Amino acid sequence: MLEQPRSPWYRRVLVLDLAIAAVVVGVVVAAAVVWSRSEQTVSPATVTGVTVDPAEPGSTGATLSATTGPQATAARPQPGVLWQKTGSGVHTGTPFVAPRNWRIIWSFDCQSFAGYGGGNFKISSAGAFNVGVQHTAVKKSGTYRVTAGGLGHLVVESVCERWTVKAVAP
């Protein structure tokens, strides 16, 4: 029986590299499919102290967040609403894409800190945004104009028992 000559090592390595590249492309495509399916809203559920929040309006998927106080809730998105959240304590929002000019409508209620002159409420950001809102009061609301668009997320930090933050396109 005649034996076939073995191909040179560099051809074998090239074939292995192509096989690895094909696997990587397959994983990226599968991740993109899973990512796009995760944009669908799911019901909130609590499992052993970890809360699975539903996907937020304008988000790229569901988030897991540990909660120490009452669970933050996501409301149904309205036209022009990029992201919104009502809750208490600290919350890091899911990423969303904003136009160049948009605004944040916020409010908070710190009745339990009335004896101390009010509680602290702060909104900051990460990514393409540059947001800086901070107030100390018993109860307050306002609007913050943002002139930076792109992909980013908001972070709400507060000792207040209830706050609401809504990112709205003009």
N, C-alpha and C positions, 0 to 999 in steps of 0.2 A: 504494500500500500504506500502510495506517495504522500508525503507530508507537506502541507502548505507552509511556505516560509512565513515567519512571524513578521508583522509590520514593525517599522522602526518605533522606538520609544516615543518620539515627539508626536507621531500620529496617534498613538494610544492616549497620550496626555491631552491632545486636542479633542479627541472624542469624549474623554472624561470631562473636560471643561465645557463642552457643548451640552452634555447631559446635565451638569450642575446648573448651567445657565437656564436650561429648560425648566428645571425644578423651581428655581428662584422665580422665573416669570409666572409659573403656575401658582406659586404661593402668593405673589403680589396680586394676581387677578382674583384669587379666592378671597384675599383680604378686602379687596375693593368691593366685591359682591357682598360680603358680610357687613362691611362698613355701611353700604347703601341701604341694606335691609334694616340695620340698627336704627335708622332714622325714624322708623315707625314708633308711635307712642306705645309704651307698655304700662301696665298697671303698677302702682307703687306696692312694694312688699317689704316687710321687715323680716330679716333672717338673722338670728343671734346677734342683735345689736347693730347690725349694719343695714342701712336703708338703701334700697335700690330706687333712686329717683327716676321718674319717667323722663324720657327725652324732652329737653326744654325747647321752646320755640326757637328756631334758627340754629339748633345744635347739630352736631355731627354724630350724636349717639347718646345712649343712656350712660349715666354716671353712677359710681358707687361712692357714697359718702357716709362716714360715721357721724352719728348725730348724738348730741349730748342733751339737747332740749327738744322742744316740739319740732316735728318734722316740717321742713320747708315744702311748700306745695307749688306746683306749676299750673297756671291757668291756661285755658285755651287761647291760642294766639289770635290776635285781632289783626286786621289789615294794617300794614306798616310797622307792626311790632316785630322787632328783631330778636328780643329776648326779654323775659319777665320772670320775676320770682317774688313770692311773698313768704316770709319765714321769720326766724329769730336766730340769734347767735351768728356764727361765721359760716359763710357759704362761698365756695369758688364755683362760678358759673361755667357752663360748657362753652366752648368757642363758638363764635358766630361771625359772620361777615357783615360789615357795616359800610355804608357809602361815606363819601368824604365829609358831609355835614349831616349830623344826627344829634339827638338829644337824649338825656336820661331824666326821667321823671321819677322822683323818689319821695318817700314819706316814712316817718317812723313814729312810734308811740312808746315812750319810756315812763309811764305812770309810776312804776315801782321805784323809780329813782327821783321822784318829785322832791323828796326830802333832802336830796343832795344837789338840787339845782338841775337835775336832768341826767340823762345817760349819753354815752358817746355813740355816734353813728358815723361810719366811714365807708366810702366806696373808692376802691383803687382798681387798677387794671394791669393786664399783661398782654403782650403781643403788640399789635399795631396801634393800640389806643394809648392815650396819656390822660388818664382820668384822676382827679384828686378832689373828692368831696369829703368834708369832715365837719360835723356839727355836734354840739353838746346842748341838749334842751330836753324838756319833758315831752314835747310834741312839736313836730315841724315837717314841712314839705317844701319841695322846690323843684327847679329844673336846672340842669347843667348842660350847656351846649358843648358838643365835641366836634372838632374840625379835622379829625384824623380818621380815615377809613382804612379798611383792610380786615385782616383776621385777628381776633383777640378775644379776651374774656374779661368779665368783671368779677371783682372780689368784694363781698360785703362783709364788714366786721362790725358787730354791734352787741351791746349788752341789753338792748331793748327787747321787750317781749314780743314786739311785732314790727316788721318793716316791709316795705314794698319797693321794688326797683323795676323800672321798665325802660328798655332801650327802644327808641322809636325813630324811624326814618321820617324825614320831613314830608 
